[in-house]
Amino acid sequence: MQNIWENLPKPFLILAPMEGVTDAIFRQVIAKAGRPDLFYTEFTNVSSFASEKGRHDALDRLKIAPTDPPIIAQIWGKNPDHFSELAHALDKMGFSGVDINMGCPDRHVNRAGGGAAMIKTPELAVECIKRAKEATNLPVSVKTRLGFTYLKEYKDWLTLLLKQDIAAITVHLRTRKEMSKVTAHYELIPEIIKLRNEIAPNTKLIINGDIKTREEAEQLYQKYPDLDGFMIGRGVFANPYCFTNHTSTREELMELLNLHLNLFDKACEENYHSFEPLKHFFKIYLNNFPGASNLRAKLMETHSTKEVREILAQEN
Ligand SMILES: Cc1cc2nc3c(=O)[nH]c(=O)nc-3n(C[C@H](O)[C@H](O)[C@H](O)COP(=O)(O)O)c2cc1C
């Protein structure tokens, strides 16, 4: 099997996994706007997959849209047996890799021992990586933060991860304690590159945090050509075309909104989807053109895609 990490351009761009945002519907919208080199799923809990009750939800998160590949499945948890079980199952689902989340700062996730809490249980983290690697033929990668509480944790933590012979590591340049409240620590990039080059020169190094556009990623790459890739998260909220250097028009944004509505309706035919969370996406499309905020305010009062469409029809 081809190793996706060896077949990407340099530098490559990734749409960051974002719970409640980067589902199969939104990924299709971004593919239409201008796709990144690689998609990730939202994270899926390994123990949900292992339980009868949670498996349906887990499988729903792991649905692959036609425009997704290449796509990496992101997983989280703390039970090595469950890592093994899900990593094995992912082999046959059409994914190009398995990524382990060791950076999520969410309290519920951390109380359950997963995400950034793994930074505090390094032996368990190593065991989960090992078990995932043994169970799958897919390349295994890790996405993490610099530390749990203190910045100085990054050296020991990243050294440990780099010693695990992983295919790629994405470093969100903040600690768990910093959440997203401080500017990403770009000043540490040279040190992180040095660690990677010394310990695991074959592990791809991806930087994440505050990168909003392809242009910004390219500028960072010019400064640090040893980096392999860049991951953009919230930049996509400000501009769904952020993986291109294209400036969108009102018509293009409305087209994306219509595509999102159509895909949402289609998904509802298969499975119940609540309408309310769909409203969070409106600000992505109704942005940066005259009258956008008025239109957005009207759409926020709606209760169905039918009502949204009626308002949009009056606008045109
Ligand atoms: C709404 C939201 C949901 C997120 N969900 C995930 C997730 O499921 N897995 C993950 O690794 N990171 C998750 N993150 C973190 C992002 O992947 C990324 O690391 C973070 O937003 C920093 O990158 P940015 O500055 O480009 O947004 C999430 C972030 C946001 C804003």
The ligand as a MOL file (V3000), in Angstrom:
LIG
                    3D

  0  0  0     0  0            999 V3000
M  V30 BEGIN CTAB
M  V30 COUNTS 31 33 0 0 0
M  V30 BEGIN ATOM
M  V30 1 C -14.4170 24.0550 16.8200 0
M  V30 2 C -13.1010 23.3400 16.9130 0
M  V30 3 C -13.0790 21.9600 17.0010 0
M  V30 4 C -11.8510 21.2620 17.0840 0
M  V30 5 N -11.8460 19.8900 17.0770 0
M  V30 6 C -10.6540 19.2240 16.9890 0
M  V30 7 C -10.6020 17.8070 16.8070 0
M  V30 8 O -11.6280 17.1030 16.7000 0
M  V30 9 N -9.3660 17.2220 16.7320 0
M  V30 10 C -8.2050 17.9600 16.8250 0
M  V30 11 O -7.1080 17.4000 16.7280 0
M  V30 12 N -8.2410 19.2950 16.9940 0
M  V30 13 C -9.4180 19.9430 17.0450 0
M  V30 14 N -9.4290 21.2990 17.1220 0
M  V30 15 C -8.1470 22.0410 17.0920 0
M  V30 16 C -7.7850 22.3870 15.6470 0
M  V30 17 O -7.5650 21.2110 14.8890 0
M  V30 18 C -6.5020 23.2540 15.5950 0
M  V30 19 O -5.4600 22.5300 16.2190 0
M  V30 20 C -6.6760 24.5760 16.3270 0
M  V30 21 O -7.8840 25.2110 15.9450 0
M  V30 22 C -5.4870 25.5190 16.0350 0
M  V30 23 O -5.3700 25.7600 14.6520 0
M  V30 24 P -5.9110 27.1480 13.9930 0
M  V30 25 O -5.2620 28.2880 14.7220 0
M  V30 26 O -5.5060 27.0590 12.5510 0
M  V30 27 O -7.4120 27.1750 14.1850 0
M  V30 28 C -10.6340 22.0040 17.0850 0
M  V30 29 C -10.6750 23.3930 17.0110 0
M  V30 30 C -11.8730 24.0680 16.9100 0
M  V30 31 C -11.8790 25.5800 16.7940 0
M  V30 END ATOM
M  V30 BEGIN BOND
M  V30 1 1 1 2
M  V30 2 1 2 3
M  V30 3 2 2 30
M  V30 4 2 3 4
M  V30 5 1 4 5
M  V30 6 1 4 28
M  V30 7 2 5 6
M  V30 8 1 6 7
M  V30 9 1 6 13
M  V30 10 2 7 8
M  V30 11 1 7 9
M  V30 12 1 9 10
M  V30 13 2 10 11
M  V30 14 1 10 12
M  V30 15 2 12 13
M  V30 16 1 13 14
M  V30 17 1 14 15
M  V30 18 1 14 28
M  V30 19 1 15 16
M  V30 20 1 16 17
M  V30 21 1 16 18
M  V30 22 1 18 19
M  V30 23 1 18 20
M  V30 24 1 20 21
M  V30 25 1 20 22
M  V30 26 1 22 23
M  V30 27 1 23 24
M  V30 28 2 24 25
M  V30 29 1 24 26
M  V30 30 1 24 27
M  V30 31 2 28 29
M  V30 32 1 29 30
M  V30 33 1 30 31
M  V30 END BOND
M  V30 END CTAB
M  END
